[in-house]
């Protein structure tokens, strides 16, 4: 399954209430994403892309590109 970074950015922007100008290599936490929303993001990404994301790997994937790569790697 090919996961487009733009689709991951859409989820991040929606869940994190971030400006749509976030770029694929921007650190989402530096861009204003709160750790409180991390669980919501994890759940939404898992639901949207039908994948289980391990907490330890999710927590270090801090950019849309890293999250997209992780999802692609683990997707059925």
FENNOR-V752265 format. One record per residue. N is the residue number from 1. RES is the residue in one small letter. SS is DSSP state (A for helix, B for strand, O for the rest). PSI is psi in whole degrees, -180 to 180 (none if undefined). BURIAL is # if it has 24 or more other C-alpha atoms within 12 Angstrom, else .. Layout:
<<N;RES;SS;PSI;BURIAL> <N;RES;SS;PSI;BURIAL>>
This chain:
<<1;x;O;129;.> <2;x;O;120;.> <3;x;O;119;#> <4;x;O;133;.> <5;x;A;-36;#> <6;x;A;-35;.> <7;x;A;-38;#> <8;x;A;-42;#> <9;x;A;-42;#> <10;x;A;-44;#> <11;x;A;-45;#> <12;x;A;-45;#> <13;x;A;-44;#> <14;x;A;-52;.> <15;x;A;-43;#> <16;x;A;-5;#> <17;x;O;48;.> <18;x;O;163;#> <19;x;O;145;.> <20;x;O;-6;.> <21;x;O;5;.> <22;x;O;139;#> <23;x;O;162;#> <24;x;O;-31;#> <25;x;O;11;.> <26;x;O;138;#> <27;x;B;120;#> <28;x;O;-29;#> <29;x;O;-37;#> <30;x;O;-28;.> <31;x;O;-4;#> <32;x;O;2;.> <33;x;O;134;#> <34;x;O;149;.> <35;x;A;-24;.> <36;x;A;-33;.> <37;x;A;-5;.> <38;x;A;-42;#> <39;x;A;-40;.> <40;x;A;-41;.> <41;x;A;-46;#> <42;x;A;-50;#> <43;x;A;-44;.> <44;x;A;-43;#> <45;x;A;-42;#> <46;x;A;-44;#> <47;x;A;-47;.> <48;x;A;-40;.> <49;x;A;7;#> <50;x;O;57;.> <51;x;O;151;#> <52;x;O;120;.> <53;x;O;117;#> <54;x;O;137;.> <55;x;A;-43;.> <56;x;A;-34;.> <57;x;A;-36;.> <58;x;A;-42;#> <59;x;A;-22;.> <60;x;A;-7;.> <61;x;O;89;#> <62;x;O;0;#> <63;x;B;156;#> <64;x;A;-39;#> <65;x;A;-42;#> <66;x;A;-42;#> <67;x;A;-41;#> <68;x;A;-44;#> <69;x;A;-41;#> <70;x;A;-46;#> <71;x;A;-45;#> <72;x;A;-42;#> <73;x;A;-39;.> <74;x;A;-8;.> <75;x;O;143;.> <76;x;O;none;.>>
